[in-house]
Amino acid sequence: MTRYELFQLNKSLMEALVENGIDPKDVKYLDLMAEYKDMKAKHHKVGYIVYHLSEKYQMSERGIYKLIDRMTKRVKL
């Protein structure tokens, strides 16, 4: 498969990513976000969750907060 073919198969998805300013590289944070949502569902405090995730994923706490903000924004379809 070529890149062109891949883009053609996922044209509407790619257009939605561009329209919403979403960086495809953020896909690497899906596990982190799943863990965030799981801990949040267990009623852990956000400060604790962010501290835990920053230690586990070796990111700054500020970076975790920014990521959470980016990943929880509503998108236009």
Distance bins in CASP14 RR format, pairs under 12 A and 6 or more apart:
PFRMAT RR
TARGET T0000
AUTHOR 0000-0000-0000
RMODE 2
METHOD distances of the structure
MODEL  1
1 7 0 0 0 0 0 1 0 0 0 0 0
1 8 0 0 0 0 1 0 0 0 0 0 0
1 9 0 0 0 0 1 0 0 0 0 0 0
1 10 0 0 0 0 0 1 0 0 0 0 0
2 8 0 0 0 0 1 0 0 0 0 0 0
2 9 0 0 0 0 0 1 0 0 0 0 0
3 9 0 0 0 0 0 1 0 0 0 0 0
3 10 0 0 0 0 0 1 0 0 0 0 0
3 14 0 0 0 0 0 1 0 0 0 0 0
4 10 0 0 0 0 0 1 0 0 0 0 0
4 11 0 0 0 0 0 1 0 0 0 0 0
4 14 0 0 0 0 0 1 0 0 0 0 0
5 11 0 0 0 0 0 1 0 0 0 0 0
6 13 0 0 0 0 0 1 0 0 0 0 0
6 14 0 0 0 0 1 0 0 0 0 0 0
6 24 0 0 0 0 0 1 0 0 0 0 0
7 13 0 0 0 0 1 0 0 0 0 0 0
7 14 1 0 1 0 0 0 0 0 0 0 0
7 15 0 0 0 0 1 0 0 0 0 0 0
7 17 0 0 0 0 0 1 0 0 0 0 0
7 18 0 0 0 0 0 1 0 0 0 0 0
7 24 0 0 0 0 0 1 0 0 0 0 0
8 14 0 0 0 0 1 0 0 0 0 0 0
8 15 0 0 0 0 0 1 0 0 0 0 0
10 16 0 0 0 0 1 0 0 0 0 0 0
10 17 0 0 0 0 1 0 0 0 0 0 0
10 18 0 0 0 0 0 1 0 0 0 0 0
10 24 0 0 0 0 0 1 0 0 0 0 0
11 17 0 0 0 0 0 1 0 0 0 0 0
11 18 0 0 0 0 0 1 0 0 0 0 0
12 18 0 0 0 0 0 1 0 0 0 0 0
12 19 0 0 0 0 0 1 0 0 0 0 0
12 77 0 0 0 0 1 0 0 0 0 0 0
13 19 0 0 0 0 0 1 0 0 0 0 0
13 20 0 0 0 0 0 1 0 0 0 0 0
13 22 0 0 0 0 0 1 0 0 0 0 0
13 24 0 0 0 0 1 0 0 0 0 0 0
13 27 0 0 0 0 0 1 0 0 0 0 0
13 75 0 0 0 0 0 1 0 0 0 0 0
13 77 0 0 0 0 0 1 0 0 0 0 0
14 20 0 0 0 0 0 1 0 0 0 0 0
14 21 0 0 0 0 0 1 0 0 0 0 0
14 22 0 0 0 0 0 1 0 0 0 0 0
14 24 0 0 0 0 1 0 0 0 0 0 0
15 21 0 0 0 0 0 1 0 0 0 0 0
15 22 0 0 0 0 0 1 0 0 0 0 0
15 75 0 0 0 0 0 1 0 0 0 0 0
15 76 0 0 0 0 0 1 0 0 0 0 0
15 77 0 0 0 0 1 0 0 0 0 0 0
16 22 1 0 0 1 0 0 0 0 0 0 0
16 24 0 0 0 0 0 1 0 0 0 0 0
16 75 1 0 0 1 0 0 0 0 0 0 0
16 76 1 0 0 1 0 0 0 0 0 0 0
16 77 1 0 1 0 0 0 0 0 0 0 0
17 23 0 0 0 0 1 0 0 0 0 0 0
17 24 1 0 0 1 0 0 0 0 0 0 0
17 25 0 0 0 0 0 1 0 0 0 0 0
17 26 0 0 0 0 1 0 0 0 0 0 0
17 27 0 0 0 0 0 1 0 0 0 0 0
17 75 0 0 0 0 1 0 0 0 0 0 0
17 76 0 0 0 0 0 1 0 0 0 0 0
17 77 0 0 0 0 0 1 0 0 0 0 0
18 24 0 0 0 0 1 0 0 0 0 0 0
18 75 0 0 0 0 0 1 0 0 0 0 0
18 76 0 0 0 0 0 1 0 0 0 0 0
19 75 0 0 0 0 1 0 0 0 0 0 0
19 76 1 0 0 1 0 0 0 0 0 0 0
19 77 0 0 0 0 1 0 0 0 0 0 0
20 26 0 0 0 0 0 1 0 0 0 0 0
20 70 0 0 0 0 0 1 0 0 0 0 0
20 71 0 0 0 0 0 1 0 0 0 0 0
20 73 0 0 0 0 1 0 0 0 0 0 0
20 74 0 0 0 0 1 0 0 0 0 0 0
20 75 1 0 1 0 0 0 0 0 0 0 0
20 76 1 0 0 1 0 0 0 0 0 0 0
20 77 0 0 0 0 1 0 0 0 0 0 0
21 70 0 0 0 0 1 0 0 0 0 0 0
21 73 0 0 0 0 1 0 0 0 0 0 0
21 75 0 0 0 0 1 0 0 0 0 0 0
21 76 0 0 0 0 0 1 0 0 0 0 0
22 29 0 0 0 0 0 1 0 0 0 0 0
22 70 0 0 0 0 1 0 0 0 0 0 0
22 71 0 0 0 0 1 0 0 0 0 0 0
22 73 0 0 0 0 1 0 0 0 0 0 0
22 74 0 0 0 0 0 1 0 0 0 0 0
22 75 1 0 0 1 0 0 0 0 0 0 0
22 76 0 0 0 0 0 1 0 0 0 0 0
22 77 0 0 0 0 0 1 0 0 0 0 0
23 29 0 0 0 0 0 1 0 0 0 0 0
23 67 0 0 0 0 0 1 0 0 0 0 0
23 70 0 0 0 0 1 0 0 0 0 0 0
23 71 0 0 0 0 0 1 0 0 0 0 0
24 30 0 0 0 0 0 1 0 0 0 0 0
25 67 0 0 0 0 0 1 0 0 0 0 0
25 70 0 0 0 0 0 1 0 0 0 0 0
26 32 0 0 0 0 0 1 0 0 0 0 0
26 33 0 0 0 0 1 0 0 0 0 0 0
26 66 0 0 0 0 0 1 0 0 0 0 0
26 67 1 0 0 1 0 0 0 0 0 0 0
26 68 0 0 0 0 0 1 0 0 0 0 0
26 69 0 0 0 0 0 1 0 0 0 0 0
26 70 1 0 0 1 0 0 0 0 0 0 0
26 71 1 0 0 1 0 0 0 0 0 0 0
26 72 0 0 0 0 0 1 0 0 0 0 0
26 73 0 0 0 0 0 1 0 0 0 0 0
27 33 0 0 0 0 0 1 0 0 0 0 0
27 71 0 0 0 0 0 1 0 0 0 0 0
28 57 0 0 0 0 1 0 0 0 0 0 0
28 59 0 0 0 0 0 1 0 0 0 0 0
28 67 0 0 0 0 0 1 0 0 0 0 0
28 71 0 0 0 0 0 1 0 0 0 0 0
29 35 0 0 0 0 0 1 0 0 0 0 0
29 36 0 0 0 0 1 0 0 0 0 0 0
29 53 0 0 0 0 1 0 0 0 0 0 0
29 57 0 0 0 0 1 0 0 0 0 0 0
29 59 0 0 0 0 1 0 0 0 0 0 0
29 63 0 0 0 0 0 1 0 0 0 0 0
29 64 0 0 0 0 1 0 0 0 0 0 0
29 66 0 0 0 0 0 1 0 0 0 0 0
29 67 1 0 1 0 0 0 0 0 0 0 0
29 68 0 0 0 0 1 0 0 0 0 0 0
29 70 0 0 0 0 1 0 0 0 0 0 0
29 71 1 0 0 1 0 0 0 0 0 0 0
29 72 0 0 0 0 0 1 0 0 0 0 0
30 36 0 0 0 0 0 1 0 0 0 0 0
30 37 0 0 0 0 0 1 0 0 0 0 0
30 57 0 0 0 0 0 1 0 0 0 0 0
30 67 0 0 0 0 0 1 0 0 0 0 0
30 71 0 0 0 0 1 0 0 0 0 0 0
31 37 0 0 0 0 0 1 0 0 0 0 0
31 38 0 0 0 0 0 1 0 0 0 0 0
31 53 0 0 0 0 0 1 0 0 0 0 0
31 56 0 0 0 0 0 1 0 0 0 0 0
31 57 0 0 0 0 1 0 0 0 0 0 0
31 67 0 0 0 0 0 1 0 0 0 0 0
31 71 0 0 0 0 0 1 0 0 0 0 0
32 38 0 0 0 0 0 1 0 0 0 0 0
32 39 0 0 0 0 0 1 0 0 0 0 0
32 49 0 0 0 0 0 1 0 0 0 0 0
32 50 0 0 0 0 0 1 0 0 0 0 0
32 52 0 0 0 0 0 1 0 0 0 0 0
32 53 1 0 1 0 0 0 0 0 0 0 0
32 54 0 0 0 0 1 0 0 0 0 0 0
32 55 0 0 0 0 0 1 0 0 0 0 0
32 56 0 0 0 0 1 0 0 0 0 0 0
32 57 1 0 1 0 0 0 0 0 0 0 0
32 58 0 0 0 0 0 1 0 0 0 0 0
32 59 0 0 0 0 1 0 0 0 0 0 0
32 63 0 0 0 0 0 1 0 0 0 0 0
32 64 1 0 0 1 0 0 0 0 0 0 0
32 67 1 0 0 1 0 0 0 0 0 0 0
32 68 0 0 0 0 1 0 0 0 0 0 0
32 70 0 0 0 0 0 1 0 0 0 0 0
32 71 0 0 0 0 1 0 0 0 0 0 0
33 39 0 0 0 0 0 1 0 0 0 0 0
33 40 0 0 0 0 0 1 0 0 0 0 0
33 49 0 0 0 0 0 1 0 0 0 0 0
33 53 0 0 0 0 1 0 0 0 0 0 0
33 57 0 0 0 0 0 1 0 0 0 0 0
33 64 0 0 0 0 0 1 0 0 0 0 0
33 67 1 0 0 1 0 0 0 0 0 0 0
33 68 1 0 0 1 0 0 0 0 0 0 0
33 69 0 0 0 0 0 1 0 0 0 0 0
33 70 0 0 0 0 1 0 0 0 0 0 0
33 71 1 0 1 0 0 0 0 0 0 0 0
33 72 0 0 0 0 1 0 0 0 0 0 0
34 40 0 0 0 0 0 1 0 0 0 0 0
34 41 0 0 0 0 0 1 0 0 0 0 0
34 53 0 0 0 0 0 1 0 0 0 0 0
34 71 0 0 0 0 0 1 0 0 0 0 0
35 41 0 0 0 0 0 1 0 0 0 0 0
35 42 0 0 0 0 0 1 0 0 0 0 0
35 44 0 0 0 0 0 1 0 0 0 0 0
35 49 0 0 0 0 1 0 0 0 0 0 0
35 50 0 0 0 0 0 1 0 0 0 0 0
35 52 0 0 0 0 1 0 0 0 0 0 0
35 53 1 0 0 1 0 0 0 0 0 0 0
35 54 0 0 0 0 0 1 0 0 0 0 0
35 56 1 0 0 1 0 0 0 0 0 0 0
35 57 0 0 0 0 1 0 0 0 0 0 0
35 64 0 0 0 0 0 1 0 0 0 0 0
35 67 0 0 0 0 0 1 0 0 0 0 0
35 68 0 0 0 0 0 1 0 0 0 0 0
36 42 0 0 0 0 0 1 0 0 0 0 0
36 44 0 0 0 0 1 0 0 0 0 0 0
36 46 0 0 0 0 1 0 0 0 0 0 0
36 47 0 0 0 0 0 1 0 0 0 0 0
36 48 0 0 0 0 0 1 0 0 0 0 0
36 49 1 0 1 0 0 0 0 0 0 0 0
36 50 0 0 0 0 1 0 0 0 0 0 0
36 51 0 0 0 0 0 1 0 0 0 0 0
36 52 0 0 0 0 1 0 0 0 0 0 0
36 53 1 0 0 1 0 0 0 0 0 0 0
36 54 0 0 0 0 0 1 0 0 0 0 0
36 56 0 0 0 0 0 1 0 0 0 0 0
36 57 0 0 0 0 0 1 0 0 0 0 0
36 59 0 0 0 0 0 1 0 0 0 0 0
36 64 0 0 0 0 1 0 0 0 0 0 0
36 65 0 0 0 0 0 1 0 0 0 0 0
36 67 0 0 0 0 1 0 0 0 0 0 0
36 68 1 0 0 1 0 0 0 0 0 0 0
36 69 0 0 0 0 0 1 0 0 0 0 0
36 71 0 0 0 0 1 0 0 0 0 0 0
36 72 0 0 0 0 1 0 0 0 0 0 0
37 44 0 0 0 0 0 1 0 0 0 0 0
37 46 0 0 0 0 0 1 0 0 0 0 0
37 49 0 0 0 0 1 0 0 0 0 0 0
37 53 0 0 0 0 0 1 0 0 0 0 0
37 68 0 0 0 0 1 0 0 0 0 0 0
37 71 0 0 0 0 1 0 0 0 0 0 0
37 72 0 0 0 0 1 0 0 0 0 0 0
38 44 0 0 0 0 1 0 0 0 0 0 0
38 49 0 0 0 0 1 0 0 0 0 0 0
38 52 0 0 0 0 0 1 0 0 0 0 0
38 53 0 0 0 0 0 1 0 0 0 0 0
39 45 0 0 0 0 1 0 0 0 0 0 0
39 46 0 0 0 0 1 0 0 0 0 0 0
39 47 0 0 0 0 0 1 0 0 0 0 0
39 48 1 0 0 1 0 0 0 0 0 0 0
39 49 1 0 1 0 0 0 0 0 0 0 0
39 50 0 0 0 0 1 0 0 0 0 0 0
39 51 0 0 0 0 0 1 0 0 0 0 0
39 52 1 0 0 1 0 0 0 0 0 0 0
39 53 0 0 0 0 1 0 0 0 0 0 0
39 56 0 0 0 0 0 1 0 0 0 0 0
39 64 0 0 0 0 0 1 0 0 0 0 0
39 68 0 0 0 0 0 1 0 0 0 0 0
40 46 1 0 0 1 0 0 0 0 0 0 0
40 47 0 0 0 0 0 1 0 0 0 0 0
40 48 0 0 0 0 0 1 0 0 0 0 0
40 49 1 0 0 1 0 0 0 0 0 0 0
40 50 0 0 0 0 0 1 0 0 0 0 0
40 52 0 0 0 0 0 1 0 0 0 0 0
40 53 0 0 0 0 0 1 0 0 0 0 0
40 68 0 0 0 0 1 0 0 0 0 0 0
40 72 0 0 0 0 0 1 0 0 0 0 0
41 49 0 0 0 0 0 1 0 0 0 0 0
42 48 0 0 0 0 0 1 0 0 0 0 0
42 49 0 0 0 0 1 0 0 0 0 0 0
42 52 0 0 0 0 0 1 0 0 0 0 0
43 49 0 0 0 0 0 1 0 0 0 0 0
44 50 0 0 0 0 1 0 0 0 0 0 0
44 51 0 0 0 0 0 1 0 0 0 0 0
44 52 0 0 0 0 1 0 0 0 0 0 0
44 53 0 0 0 0 0 1 0 0 0 0 0
45 51 0 0 0 0 1 0 0 0 0 0 0
45 52 0 0 0 0 0 1 0 0 0 0 0
46 52 0 0 0 0 0 1 0 0 0 0 0
46 53 0 0 0 0 0 1 0 0 0 0 0
46 61 0 0 0 0 0 1 0 0 0 0 0
46 64 0 0 0 0 1 0 0 0 0 0 0
46 65 0 0 0 0 1 0 0 0 0 0 0
46 68 0 0 0 0 1 0 0 0 0 0 0
46 69 0 0 0 0 0 1 0 0 0 0 0
46 72 0 0 0 0 0 1 0 0 0 0 0
47 53 0 0 0 0 1 0 0 0 0 0 0
47 54 0 0 0 0 1 0 0 0 0 0 0
47 61 0 0 0 0 1 0 0 0 0 0 0
47 64 0 0 0 0 1 0 0 0 0 0 0
47 65 0 0 0 0 1 0 0 0 0 0 0
47 68 0 0 0 0 0 1 0 0 0 0 0
48 54 0 0 0 0 0 1 0 0 0 0 0
48 55 0 0 0 0 0 1 0 0 0 0 0
48 61 0 0 0 0 0 1 0 0 0 0 0
48 64 0 0 0 0 0 1 0 0 0 0 0
49 55 0 0 0 0 0 1 0 0 0 0 0
49 56 0 0 0 0 0 1 0 0 0 0 0
49 57 0 0 0 0 0 1 0 0 0 0 0
49 61 0 0 0 0 0 1 0 0 0 0 0
49 64 0 0 0 0 1 0 0 0 0 0 0
49 65 0 0 0 0 0 1 0 0 0 0 0
49 67 0 0 0 0 0 1 0 0 0 0 0
49 68 0 0 0 0 1 0 0 0 0 0 0
50 56 0 0 0 0 0 1 0 0 0 0 0
50 57 0 0 0 0 0 1 0 0 0 0 0
50 59 0 0 0 0 1 0 0 0 0 0 0
50 60 0 0 0 0 1 0 0 0 0 0 0
50 61 1 0 1 0 0 0 0 0 0 0 0
50 62 0 0 0 0 1 0 0 0 0 0 0
50 63 0 0 0 0 1 0 0 0 0 0 0
50 64 1 0 1 0 0 0 0 0 0 0 0
50 65 1 0 0 1 0 0 0 0 0 0 0
50 66 0 0 0 0 0 1 0 0 0 0 0
50 67 0 0 0 0 1 0 0 0 0 0 0
50 68 1 0 0 1 0 0 0 0 0 0 0
50 69 0 0 0 0 0 1 0 0 0 0 0
51 57 0 0 0 0 0 1 0 0 0 0 0
51 59 0 0 0 0 0 1 0 0 0 0 0
51 60 0 0 0 0 0 1 0 0 0 0 0
51 61 1 0 0 1 0 0 0 0 0 0 0
51 62 0 0 0 0 0 1 0 0 0 0 0
51 64 0 0 0 0 1 0 0 0 0 0 0
51 65 0 0 0 0 0 1 0 0 0 0 0
52 59 0 0 0 0 0 1 0 0 0 0 0
52 61 0 0 0 0 0 1 0 0 0 0 0
52 64 0 0 0 0 1 0 0 0 0 0 0
53 59 1 0 0 1 0 0 0 0 0 0 0
53 60 0 0 0 0 0 1 0 0 0 0 0
53 61 0 0 0 0 1 0 0 0 0 0 0
53 63 0 0 0 0 1 0 0 0 0 0 0
53 64 1 0 1 0 0 0 0 0 0 0 0
53 65 0 0 0 0 0 1 0 0 0 0 0
53 67 0 0 0 0 1 0 0 0 0 0 0
53 68 0 0 0 0 1 0 0 0 0 0 0
54 60 1 0 0 1 0 0 0 0 0 0 0
54 61 1 0 1 0 0 0 0 0 0 0 0
54 62 0 0 0 0 1 0 0 0 0 0 0
54 63 1 0 0 1 0 0 0 0 0 0 0
54 64 1 0 1 0 0 0 0 0 0 0 0
54 65 0 0 0 0 1 0 0 0 0 0 0
54 66 0 0 0 0 0 1 0 0 0 0 0
54 67 0 0 0 0 0 1 0 0 0 0 0
54 68 0 0 0 0 0 1 0 0 0 0 0
55 61 0 0 0 0 1 0 0 0 0 0 0
55 64 0 0 0 0 0 1 0 0 0 0 0
56 64 0 0 0 0 1 0 0 0 0 0 0
57 63 0 0 0 0 1 0 0 0 0 0 0
57 64 1 0 0 1 0 0 0 0 0 0 0
57 67 0 0 0 0 1 0 0 0 0 0 0
58 64 0 0 0 0 0 1 0 0 0 0 0
59 65 0 0 0 0 0 1 0 0 0 0 0
59 66 0 0 0 0 1 0 0 0 0 0 0
59 67 1 0 0 1 0 0 0 0 0 0 0
59 68 0 0 0 0 0 1 0 0 0 0 0
60 66 0 0 0 0 1 0 0 0 0 0 0
60 67 0 0 0 0 0 1 0 0 0 0 0
61 67 0 0 0 0 0 1 0 0 0 0 0
61 68 0 0 0 0 0 1 0 0 0 0 0
62 68 0 0 0 0 0 1 0 0 0 0 0
62 69 0 0 0 0 0 1 0 0 0 0 0
63 69 0 0 0 0 1 0 0 0 0 0 0
63 70 0 0 0 0 1 0 0 0 0 0 0
63 71 0 0 0 0 0 1 0 0 0 0 0
64 70 0 0 0 0 0 1 0 0 0 0 0
64 71 0 0 0 0 0 1 0 0 0 0 0
65 71 0 0 0 0 0 1 0 0 0 0 0
65 72 0 0 0 0 0 1 0 0 0 0 0
66 72 0 0 0 0 0 1 0 0 0 0 0
66 73 0 0 0 0 0 1 0 0 0 0 0
67 73 0 0 0 0 0 1 0 0 0 0 0
END
